[in-house]
């Protein structure tokens, strides 16, 4: 729960936004008397507003609402953030103007949509520990969000929304090949055996092969076995599986499985359902997509941008995310009230949250950084299967492609719309 100074700052901010307050604000002593608090608490409230760029504090003169001159911050963000979330933030930061940029290298902050682990210290600032502790101590947020972008003990991004990946499957095809199919009992071995029962003309997997390959590697790596042999095994498995072209092809009944987030599952009709990721070695490691506002290490507005990032976890903004039902809000209570757990699909998403596990916990930094670039080349047939395995193994052992992979990945990251 916000402290007294935060509550006072929020109250003053609301009056500034409504036009009730302008110009010079009450002095600390007067504000303390009006609010029934100590001058120290009143001063802290005014400092909060100063840090947000709402007021200017002039020694010996007082505290003034900033007029026409607004703080300009450059943010690389996606369509969802621009259309749904930033209007909510504008109410809390009326003296901030956001300038959208496409190049992450020009940005003060970036809305980062990722399903790939990365090493972000080259470009971003870690979240200050006192902010993390404050959010953790509130007990409102899923604890998993503090681990999504936790690399080397630092939290580089805190997702305000996320979604565990699940298997999407065609119920009509499944009834023909496995009438007794039960999603929660799906094992990795049974999952792979289903491909041998497919009717003629039906593919096992929808979409590019990198999605299944990535899934297999993450699932295997999530079991604590990340090494080049995992890549070899996953590549071998995907080499025996037929693919069809796109998610639309999956919806047209041309494939048994696809993979996706809660947002994608909402497009399914009664002919489809979802399943948790397969069990492997008694565990069900699950990858997840997330969206976070990350602060660039070159910005001169560090505190302001961390304030904006932290504001995305306010209950009212989290409730707005829940209303949109695009993914899962980071606030556990909001998620529980906004998701329909009476439907099997949302029940699976809620249950899978506890299984989220990122392969970067088990991989070396060089493997993390190289993987997305090498995988893309392999899927696009730019390199052979043997070259793919050799490049992955080289990067695992020596990290020779670290810089090139990072630059390529960061250049593409801002364009992804989770």
Buried (B, 14 or more C-beta within 10 A) or exposed (E): EEEBBBBBBBEBBEEBBEEEBEEEBBBBEEBBEEBEBEBEBBBBBBBBBBBBBBBBBEEEEBBBBBEEEBBEBBBBBBEBBBEBBBEBBEEBBBBBBBEEBEEBBEBBBBBBBBBBBBBBBEBBBBBBEEBBEBBBEEEBBBEBBBEBBBBEEBBBBBBBBBBBBBBBBBBEBBEBBBEEBEBEEBBBEEBBEBBEBBEEEBBBBBBBBBBBBBBBBBBBBBBEEBBBEBBBBBBEBBEEBEBBBBBEBBBEBBBBBBBBBBBBBEEBEEEBBBBBBBBBBEBBBBBBBBBBBBBBEEBEBBBBBBBBBBBBBBEEBBBBBBEBBBBBBBBBBBBEEBBEBEEEBBBBBBBBBEBBBBBBBBBBBBBBBBBBBBBBBBBEEEBEEEEBBBBBBBBBEEBEBBEEBBBBBBEBBBEBEB
